[in-house]
Amino acid sequence: MKTLIRNFSHTFRRFFTASILNILGLSIAFASFFVIMTQVDYDYNFNKGYKDYEKIFRIEINPNPDSGWQLWTPRPLCEQLQSASPYIKSISQVESYQSEDEYEVNGNLFKATTCTGFGNFLETFQPEMINGSADALNQPKTVLLSESTAKKFFGTTDVIGQTIFRGKQADNNAWTIGGVYKDYPENSQIRNWVMMPKEADTDKGNWKNWNYICYMRLESPSAAPEIEKLILQIFVKNFPELEQESDISQFIRLTPLVDAHFSTVGNKSASSRTTLYLLICVSFLIVIIATINFMNFSLAETPMRIKSINTQKVLGATTRSLRLTLITEAMLISFIAFILALIWVAILKDFGLQELVNAQLTITEHPMLLLATFCLSLLMGLMAGLYPSYYVTSFPPALVLKGSFGLSPQGRILRTVLVCIQFFVAYMLIIGVGIMYLQSRYIRTSDYGYDKDAIIVGNMTKETQSQTDAVVGELSQIPGVKGVAVSEFILSSADNYMHWGRSNGDKYIQFDAFPVDCRYLNVMGIHIVEGRSFKPGDEDVYIFNEFTRKKYPWLKVDQPAPDDNLVIGFCENIKYSSFRNDDTNQTMAFLIPGKKFAQWEWEWRNFVNVRISAGVDKVEVIRSLQKTMEKFTPGHDFNFRFMDEVLDANYRNELRFTKQILLFSLIAIAISLTGVFGLTMFESEYRKKEIGIRKIMGSSTIQILYMFNRRYILILAGCFIVAAPFGWWIGQHWLQGFAEKTPVTPWIFILSFLLVTLITMITITIQSWKNANENPANSIKTE
């Protein structure tokens, strides 16, 4: 051991630059592997935190071709299913939307997400109760809290019988705590929310309101096909027109809960298994590239180490012992890199690294992944040390000590292949990232049909919702504000909004409903193409988009829609959802709720939309908006934000994946270029005498540099030709999640080739410059 440490210390000091580059490259690769695999682990194990998770399913329905597959179901369906089959152990029906609410507890205000459903809707997920019972949800005005929520509200989990107020205490909406359940993992469908029962009679027997998501626990996963047939029978019984439905798989399906995370039904930005596999490939490719670099640097040290090693042979050391020492040395370097990788993760997780992944990057939370990374580091150290240890001990001592040894043709081919792998990965990732960048730019720069760059949006509270006119009046007085309007949703903030179906006799229409006030279209800059815009005093009126008029040509201005609400106009098609949908082929309507929607009162007024003048200080305007709104709800953060922030939130998963691939592509390129540096150092050391002879024969420095660069240009061109289709495939796979895609231009391929080629040529030139300018006498004097 002492000999090993002495040799390692001597080698580290003698080849300090190479050793540092090796350790840095490997440590960054291992850190990248750990970070990527936390995301893979998060997605792969999504929804596996529930007891017997493989028995839990989600109902998905395809009621008609226009609406496509959806999660929403009517309440009576689940009520009839509950007792229809012994294979159904429990059914949970929850409202499709979880709201973030304020709760007042002992005079303090907290924000928490609320999930509502019927009866003990947690029965399917079987939470582990810390206090109380999940059956408490069967009692009116009784809630369950998660362990973390209870501690946030009260500082303890011993809270059974305590009272919380939804909203403020003055609202007199009191709820009693009936139980506290253990926190579910973060990667779970049903999370650590305030669980609250809906009123028992809500939508009871109502087949028209499809507003609930249905989960069920089966006795066995094999019972799913029989339950699908049973669901269809119930639908046919209540909707006889479905009797002709013969292909069950095209109408109803039970999706295993573990697959729901990867399903785009109800969530078009869902994770993809292909994306998961791609991340796994990238993580291993980065480690392999770093290992190749390690090997190249070890080979580059051969001319400087070979005499010392063969001297030890002459003094009695066996080839086997020398190879074992070199392999152990390589594994020790890899182990040091592993330790440094953990330090990188611990330091950088609070400096933006955490934003790249959903999972927590705390090292102690991933013991199995930590062990896997450690074993991988030892394996890579072993692999990186095998060939160099064999190669450096393969020369006859007599020849080495005389100075006569040279390049092995087989070894040169191997090193070239290894460098080709690095260039292949670099090109492939750059092209993929380039296509992702083009789509991101396309999303930001496309014409949305309204003036998104002039709009600031903020949240509303109950106090501001009930005083809309006063709020609009106050905000309109702020310098730089040109208009103010309220709406239930924010344009371009989601894939799905309220989807309504309305019928009257033989006339039937489906559309996305967007409740707004009379000022909204003017504030947003949405143009009317027929009829008129909204005006003060309008109630229960529609303005549809142009595609709706095209699809339902019987809809006319100043005539009622199938639900008897008046159609007063048609507006231009706008990009109101996301680029995952083709909004030019989507039916939608703006409406002003009136007496026919009296049950909403003012509760649909969730957001305030503010149009500002060009050239104003937006940050200062936001400060003024926040200060003005606090007159109505003191101390509340109204979260005013630009539309760019809304878009970033809507494309959070895509942007995160793009950032992941971009960062790790840059890492792969940097490591690859380090490998080129090592290989060039290796060849230039071996070819010193050749360079000296060429200089004596009249070759210039430029010609020497050209000699080194020419070979790599050919390698780069070949790698690019092979890598381009793979990079295009990565980009095309990512674009599949969008209905509207950017055109992929040849420039992305040309620029990627020029970028990698230019950086490589600069690296080779810098490394070769010293030997190309050295006095030829120094290179050949030992010959």
Buried (B, 14 or more C-beta within 10 A) or exposed (E): EEEEEEBBEEBBEEBEEBBEBBBBBBBBBBBBBBBBBBBBBBBBBBBBBBEEBBBBBBBBBBBEEEBEBBBBBBBBBBBBBBEBBEBBBBBBBBBBEBBEBBBBBEEEBBEBEBBBBBBBBBBBBBBEBBBBBBBBBBEEBBBBBBBBBBBBBBEEBEBBEBBBBBBBBEEEBEBBBBBBBEBBBEBBBBBBBBBBBBEEEBBEEEEEEBBBBBBBBBEEEEBBEEBBEBBBEBBBEEEEEBEEBEEEEEBBBBBBBBEBBBBBBBBBBBBBEEBBEBBBBBBBBBBBBBBBBBBBBBBBBBBEBBBBBBEBBEEEBEEEBBBBBBBBBBBBBBBBBBEBBBEBBBEBBEEEBBEBBBBBBEBEEBEEBBEBBBEBBBBBBBBBBBBBBBBBBEBEBEEBBEEEBEEEEEBBEBBBEBBBBBBBBBBBBBBBBBBBBBBBEBBBEEEBBBBBEBBBBBBBBBBBBBBBEEBBEBBBEBEBBBBBBBBBBBBBBBBBBBBBBBEEEEEEBBBBBBBBBBBBBBBBBBEBEBBEBBEEEBBBBBBBBBBBBEBBEEBBBEEBBBBEBBBBBBBEBBBBBBBBBEBBEBBBBBBBBBEEBEEEEBEBBBBBBBBBEEEBEBEEBBEBBBEBBEEBBEEBEBEBBBBEEBBBEBBEBBBBBBBBBBBBBBBBBBBBBBBBBBBBBBBBBBBBBBBBBBBEEEBEBEEBBBBBBEEBBEBBEEBBEEBBEBBBBBBEBBBEBBBBBBEBEEEBBEBBBEBBBEBBBEBBBEBBBEBBEBEBEEBBEEE
